[in-house]
Amino acid sequence: MAQVLLFGRLADIAGWRARAFEATDLSQLRAALAGSDPLLGEALAGPGVQVAVDKAIVRGEATLSAASEVAFLPPMSGG
């Protein structure tokens, strides 16, 4: 099972920061997250949300293993 980490407002929306999910790729993981919590699914699809798989930012699709760590990062702001 892939370990999923949520940060910032994404964790606030979900009500959790870390959970394990069964998924073989990012699209399947996103579908599982949205299916379990539609508000979280909407937030994850929002602009500026980044995904890191095993501590490397991923753009697009990625294959996951049972040992994968997937972090969803909210949009950054600051100055």
C-alpha angles and dihedrals in degrees: 000000000000116000110235121203124192124196136196118343091356090066090045091054094047097041091227138074104202134025139150121244134182110239137135097203141011096262091054090047093050090050091051092049093047091046092054095043120014093192091054091047090053092048092049090053091051125110118279098019109137129198127213121193113196090348096306122109111244126201113197124350129355135179116239131209130199088262096050122123113209119191123190111205123197121228112287123234135176143102 
